[in-house]
Amino acid sequence: MVISYSPSSAKLLNGETVFVNDHVYVSLPWSERDGTPYIIARIIELLPPNSTPKKGSRLSSSAEASVRLSMYYRPSDISGRNVSDFRLLLAAIHTDVQPLSNVRGKCYVRHKDRIDDLISWKRMPDHFYFIKYFDPYIKREYEVLRTENVTNIPPNVRETLLKRYEYLITEREMVSDLTDTFRSCCICSQWAASQESVRCEECKKHYHMSCLTPPLLAKPAKGYFWVCLPCSLQRKKDIEDQKYHYGNGTVSKAKQTAKVKEKKVDDAQRPDVSHRGWPWRYFGLYTVVQDTLDPDDPIFPKAATRVGVRYQANVMPWEEQQAAEAHHGFGDAEAGPSRHLGVERGHDIGERKHESTYEVICTPSPELEIYMDQVRAMKNIPVPAYDVARLDMAVLAFTRMGSEKALRHMASTRLADYKPIVFTDKETAVFEAELEENGGLDAHKTAKALGKRPAEVLRFSYIWKNKKLKAENEALRAHLKVHAAHARQNKTLGAPSLGRIRAKADPDASDDEVSLYNASYVSANKMQCAACSTKTSKAWWRCPRTVHGTAMCESCGANYRKYGVISFVKAEDSKKPDKKDSKKKADATGSGSATPVPPAPPKLPPCACCRRMEPKSSMARCKTCTFSVHSGCYGIAPQDMGPEWECELCANVRLEETNLDCRCVLCPKEATANVLANKSKSRKAPAGFDLLSALKPTEGLRWAHILCSVWIPEVVYTNALTFKTVENIMAVPTSTWSATCTLCHQQSGAKISCGICEGAFHASCAWQMGYKFGFGFSLAPPTKKDVPAPIVVRFKEEEGVMTPQCFCRSHDLEGRAIYEMHEIDPEQNETALQIYTAAYKASHHDDSFALIRKAKRLEDAMPKIEYVPSPRQCYQCHVDVSPLWHEVDRSKLDDWRGSEDMKMEVDGESGEENASGGQVYTCHRCWYGMASE
């Protein structure tokens, strides 16, 4: 009798010892897993050699020890998108049995609630954490709660779950319900689950819907609430006694202060509680509470059942069905014999019953089968019997010539008649190289490289692939290990197949045999890391297909395999060599030369805005004044980067498009970049460059600091990428201009306020006094339907409404999440300033020109002048319309008119009614005639 046993520990190829419940890296050799990172898993069981795996495993019994693993998912495996936190995992109920040789090393995985300091935990190598569960069949994420934090369940069920499982898997909407205080029914005193109970809105007590009289069939609809019978009667009595007043009749209960749960000091070395190898189970919306007491109850997540009236047909009982069929057979005699005919049960009218359902259109000649057997038996045909071209030619010859002539024709065929696709060894090598380079078949590109037609390349690809599959299957049948560059891979959701049949005598090699370059290859080739561009490394790893390059250094290769992330930060040795070293080499080689060595260029100064050097790849330097800034700090378009770049002030000196007086219109401070006045070409960098030297032109052809324009909310940019042109300054409210700066005590300029004490000051004054500038995040407030929702952005780990903030030096900012304006988000590769301006400072163009937008703002800013029709009338010609009215003395006008007055008085058209005292009005035409005379 053979007694099976399970070992308690096992030793890996790297010398580490693993036990049950240890977390490990596991993967196939590099060529067989197609360059994917390691899979993280937990050891459920250690299987001895020659053990038979359970049903469903892809492995057969082997002389090599194996392990049963519980797999974890990476978030990128589920969504296919890059995730900023590459230490985050998703738990799963997914097992696989793998050889012990596929285990690469140990790692450490814990739930977030069992980690005291998450930041310190993530800084340690090979450390991961999880907070959610993913089910690959339902394709949904679930929350993972610690069992000790779940309180709103029956006490006996909670006690059982605490003994068996460390975690519970539940839906997101069930988290608040499970972690709430224990609720019981007021009638039966049993646990009141949220799905089976209702709460009285008055007394806040819970009742089972089945315990009520009469039972409540469903919960109240959204927007309605339920009141129990005692509260309803009391409310009716209060209304009758006129003692019930809405809003102030009830005494508000004091808010119950939640008891602060004392955190239990968990032993860091204590393993998770598990039952039959699993530390978690499902407990959610579709769980029957009493079934969880059964140790054999399934632990998988469940979904809504599709059983019921909504999903099944309403079938009549057998008696009613018989009566209905009899009615169809014999009812409604006057309707005629052609209607209501009896139909056999299970069939429809016009449907065939017992006869065959297919109809023969054509029957091949029996001679064709005899003829094809004779063709198949021919040995002198140059292609095999299963060749498609041979079968097609045989059938075509039979239909055209008949059996005898067709046999003679087939016997006389040559290889050229079948147009075979034959590639030489050299062409096959080129074909495989194109496959490797393109990551698959590109028929047109490969055809150009080979000088053949794409159709020929496509046909040869099937022949080549079938040969590879044949060799692989023969190796599997012979119990040999498969190492093919184009081996078949499992493309289903979840962890890939890690098992392969191995030969007993074949010693299992580590991942290094395929994934690492050997010493001879490294010495014969110039190696450079495809990620950090370093040229020195103790070991060189192969690159995955997703990265352009051939090798990765020891650090980058290990990080990709463990964490699935590639960092493209340049290494120190990949940068340009120091000028001093090149000078020494030049002196050593040409010491006898009399040619003087040119002086080395000055060292690049740090960014004038953020006072940092990195990242140097985005640093730009003005060719005229040596003003050095990052593109994200100053707003430089990618196409403008280069040695010929000029800052805005220097470009304006040359083009003269904007005012040469470079003073900010939003503050009284003068710009510090006054070195442009002498237009010097000197390369000596002035020491006065800072953030206040960064100015941008306005729509009024003046200048404004980037700092001032960003921190004043009404100001916007025509192009948010380059922080120009500054618009909408006239929309700044009067209160912003009229306040007095608490720092410089000047009233001119626009002011901003402190985020805590509301003190008013200029942005430039606050910057010079060392005040804290940064961006904060807040939750988006609820809005109405007709009000647009606020813009929500994301920066690093924060997400919400982004607002610029400034704080006085006397305030304590501990506990506030404030991001500096030039802080970079590594995921988006943009500064906080760029993200804020792109989301909130971009001008709404409305498909109009900048001049039209300025005119509209001027029209809105100017006071409204209402037009009042003038009752004026010319004293001379009596017209009431004139482009311009003139007020003259009536006596002078009478002297000029002379006898004209007398004539008009006789005609009754005297303008004396228009006279007001001694002054009268004349139109512009009469006034001009009088003035000319």
Buried (B, 14 or more C-beta within 10 A) or exposed (E): EEEEEEEEEBEBBEEBEBEBBBBBBBBBBBBBBBBBBBBBBBBBBBBEEEBEBEEEBBBEEBEBBBBBBBBBBBBBBBEEEEBBEBBBBBBBBBBBBBBBBBBBBBBBBBBBBBBEEEEEBBEEEBBBBBBBBBBBEEEEBBBBBBBBEBBBBBEEBBEBBBEBBBBBBBBEEBBEBBBEEEBBBBBEEEBBBBEBBBBBEBEEBBBBBEBBEEEBEEBEEEEEEBBBEEBEEBBEEBEEEEEBEEEEEEEEEEEEEEEEEEEEEEEEEEEBBBBEBBBBBBBBBEBEBEEBBEEEEEBEBBEEEEEEEEEEEEEEEEEEEEEEBEEBEEEEEEEEEEEBEEBEEEEEEEEEEEEEEEEEEEEEEEEBEEBBEBBEEBEEBEBEBEBEEBBEBBBEBBEEBEBEEBBEBBEEBEEEBBEEBEBEEEBBEBBBEBBEEEEEBBBEBBBEBBEBEBEBBBBBBEEBEEEBBEEBEEBEEEBBBBBEEBBEEEEEEBBBBBBBBBBEEEEBEBBBEBBBBEEEEBEEEEBBBBBBBBEEBEBBBBBBBEBEEBBBBBBBBBBBBBBBBBEEEBBEEBEEEEEEEEEEEEEEEEEEEEEEEEEEEEEEBBBBBBEBBBBEEBBBBBBBBBBBBBBBBBBBEEEEBEEEBBBBBBBBBEEEEBBEEBBBBBBBBEBBBEBBEEEEEEEEBBEEBBBBBBBBBBBBEBBBBBBBBBBBBBBBBBEBBBBBBBBBBBBBEEEBEEBEBBBBEBEEBBBBBBBBEEBBBBBBBBBBEEBBBBBBBEEEEEEEEEEEEBEEBBBBEBEBBBEBBBBBEEBEBEEBEBBBBBBBBEBBEBBBBBBBBBBBBBBEEEEEEEEEBBEEBEEEEEEEEEEEEEEBBBBBBEEEEBEEBBEBEBEEBEEBBEEEBEEBEEEEEBBEEBBEEEEBBBBEBBBEBBEEE
